[in-house]
Amino acid sequence: MSENNDYLTVDAVSDLLHVSSATLRRWRKIGRGPAFIKMGPSGSAATIVYPRDALDEWLRANTVIPKNH
C-alpha cells in the first residue's frame, strides 16, 4: 500500500461498491471485503472507516478478467 491517508466512510464505500451498509457490516463480521479501521470505543459505538488504498487493493485483488472466447 502507498502512503495515501484518505479514509472513506461506510456510506461512501457502500455507494462505490453498490452494496448496502448491512452487506458491509456482514462482510466485516465474517472477515470478507476490504480492510477497515475501527475507531473509538469497542462495540456498536465505534466508527468504521476504510483506507482508500486498502479499498483499491481489495478491488484489484477481486477483479475478474474474462477469458477470450
N, C-alpha and C positions, 0 to 999 in steps of 0.2 A: 504494500500500500504506500502511496505517496504521502506527502505531508499536507494534505488538504484537510482543513479543520472545519469544514462545513458539516452541519448536522441537520437532519430532516426530521420533522415531526411524524407521528403515526399517520395523521391525516394526509400529509404530503406524500408519504410512501404509498399509502392506500390509493391515492389518486394516480400516482405514477405507474403502479403495478396493476391498476384496475381490479383491486380486490378490496374487500371490506376491512374495516379495522378489527372486526371479530376474527376474520381469517388471519390477520397478522398476529393477533393475540394467541390464537390456536397454534400457529407456527412457532411462536416463541415458547409456548408450553411444551411442544413436542420436539423442540430442537431443530426445526426446519426453518427455511427462509434466511434472509440476510442477517448479519451480525447486528446487534443492537447494544445500547448502553442504558442501564437503569440508573437514573439519577434521583437522589433524595432518599427518603426513608423506604425501607422494605415494605412490601405489600402493595395493596391497590393504590396507595397514595404516591407511589414512585412515578416519576416522569420517564417515559421511554423516548429515546432519540436514536436515529440511525445515522452513523457516519456516512457521508456521501461516498467516500472511497470504498467502504465496505459494501454498500449497495451496488456500486458499479462493478466491483469484483464478483459479487454474487450473480449479477446479471450475465457477465462474461462466462462464468463457470456453468451457467444454466442455459446458454444459448445453444439451440439445436440447429445444425446446418444440414439441410435436406440433401439426400443423395440425388445425384443426377439420374434420370431415367434412361 
